[in-house]
Amino acid sequence: MRIAVVGTGYVGLVTGVVLADLGNSVLCIDKDEAKVEMLKKGISPIYEPGIEELLTRTQASGRLRIGTSIEEAAKTCDIIFIAVGTPPAEDGAPDMTAVKAVAREIGRHLDHKVIVVNKSTVPVGSGDLVAQIIADQGADPSLFDVVSNPEFLREGSAISDTLHPDRVVIGARSREAAEKLAAIYEPLETEVLITDLESAELIKYGSNSFLAAKISFINAMSRVCELAGANIADVAKGIGMDKRIGSQFLHAGLGWGGSCFPKDVQGLIKVSEQLGYDFAFLKEVEAINTDQTLHFIGRMREALGSFEGKKVGLLGLAFKPNTDDIRDAKSLVIIEELLKEGASVVAYDPVAEKHVREIFPDITYVKGAKEVAEGSDCLVLVTEWNEFRQADLKELASVMNRALLFDGRRVYSRTQAEAAGFEYHVIGS
């Protein structure tokens, strides 16, 4: 199959290299010429385990090409995936500017039968919007179908998620177009759900919003546990043993972030408002998530007396391990508050430092956990990288000005931390 993927972010690049590795002829397109040159050299602009190996292998085989021309895609490909960004606008609604621009380019150059696939997370009605934009550029409506095919990738395991998906969702007006798209997923041997456009567009929003709600619920329960003297780990385990509920996404922490949950929750709230429904439940899910981080900072402030003149060390900056993504990362909230209240900040992250440095160039960045701990009044575990799980806590405590540890991800046990000499504070107990 001749496939084009427009956009080489997390979704587009992973989709492109995996489909190429499965034997398709894939053209990955990006308007950023510097990024295109990097990709041609096998250098990924994103950190994702395994991505550069696939990028190199598929280009060497000739099954993957990298370019900048949507015109070429419109004239040579059978399927065109739109996988550009749809960040939240100021009002929380998805910004469709990039999607619309791609649709216009496709419409200007389309001259044969094509399936256009919305892979980006888009609001209800986007399939019809894209179809109208393509037609408005003069393309014959009989030459194209617009299909919704939402992604369900987790950063840090995106390649595995693409190769072993829970399900593939395809929404279309045309059954023939849906089945043609479904055929490219046959090697994955997974369940394919074919539905209407509107339902497919809502499934992505609904899935991520539900998972975000589950996290916010257990984080709210962690607050109750702190007040009651209970242990959120035991409470979560007991709740998760109910097969109707399950244990996934019941791990209390600093809250959810990243590229999907925040914008999809905001997006579904906004879409619901536009349709005439006040999704008050999701608004509270979002509020709990925001308050969770602020509550954690408040506990740090209380333990230290104040942040003024204190040196605080952060272990981890990315919103989750195995990614360099800092979108809605809790580290940014913590750093901003610490600096505002007069603390000095030292931080280490294996891969995300360069992105945080662009926002906070004046904090101190070091190359390991021990350097973070040296002379610090407080150590904060923000991102649960494996190297932090294996850290020598006794050594870290020995080099601190005050051996105070705030565990924002429940990585350590109280027994373990206190045996190492730490005064230990953790979410949910």
Secondary structure by P-SEA (a helix, b strand, c coil): cbbbbccccaaaaaaaaaaaaaccbbbbbbccaaaaaaaaaccccccccaaaaaaaaaaaaccccccccaaaaaccccbbbbcccccccccccccaaaaaaaaaaaaaccccbbbbbcccccccaaaaaaaaaaaaaccccccbbbbbbbbbccccaaaaaaacccbbbbbcccaaaaaaaaaaacccbbbbbbbcaaaaaaaaaaaaaaaaaaaaaaaaaaaaaaaacccaaaaaaaaaccccccccccccccccccccaaaaaaaaaaaaaaacccaaaaaaaaaaaaaaaaaaaaaaaaaacccccbbbbbcccccccccccccccaaaaaaaaaaaabbbbbbccccaaaaaaaaccccccccccccccccccbbbbccccccccccaaaaaaaacccbbbbbccccccaaaaaaaccccccccc
